[in-house]
Amino acid sequence: MVPSDEPSRLQPTPGWAVDRAAADLYDVDDPGAIAERAWELVHESERLEDERHDEYDDPDQGGEG
C-alpha cells in the first residue's frame, strides 16, 4: 500500500524539482533516489507555501485580523 503523501504514479514530477534534486545529488546515479528527493522538495515547497499563507491569516501570529 502506498502512503498518502507518496507521489501518484500518474502525476509527473515537476521539472524544477528534478533539476534541483539532481543538483543536490550530483554524485548519485540512481534515478529512483533523484525522483524521491524531487518529491521531497515538492512537498517541502508546498508546506512552506501553506505556512506563508497561514502567516497572513492568523492574527495571533501577526497576520491579518
N, C-alpha and C positions, 0 to 999 in steps of 0.2 A: 504494500500500500504506500502511495506517495503522500508525504506530509503536505498540508495545505499551503505551506509557504514555499514549496518547491515549484519551479517553473513548469508551465504546461509544455508538453512536447509539441503542441500546435502553435505556441507563441514563439516567434523568433526572438533571439537575444538581441537587444539594441546594439547597434554598431559602435556607439560611443563607449559602451561598457566592455565590449570585446576588445576594442583598441586599448582601453586603459588597463584591462586585465592582462593583456599580452605584454604591455609595457611593464606592469608590476611584476609579472612572472617571466621576465625576459629570458631566464635560463631554464625554463620549463618547456619541454617538448610535448607534454600531454594535453591534447585539445580538450579533454574532459575536465582537467584541472582549470584550464583557462576559462571554459564555459561556466564552471561552478563559481569561480572568482567573479566573473562578469555578472552573474545573477546576484551575488552578494553585494556588488556595487549598486546594482539596480535597487535592491531592497533598502540599502543604506540611504540612497538618494531619496527614495520615497518617504522613508522615515524622517529624514531631515526636512523635507518639504512639508510634511504634516506638522512637524514641530514648529516650523516657521509660521505656518498659518495659525496654529494654536496660540502662538505668542501674541498675535493681534486680536484674538477673540476672547481672551481671558483677562478681565480687569484685575484679578488678583495677581496676575503675573506681569502687570504693566501694559496690558493690551487695551483694546477699545472697551469702553464701558457703557 
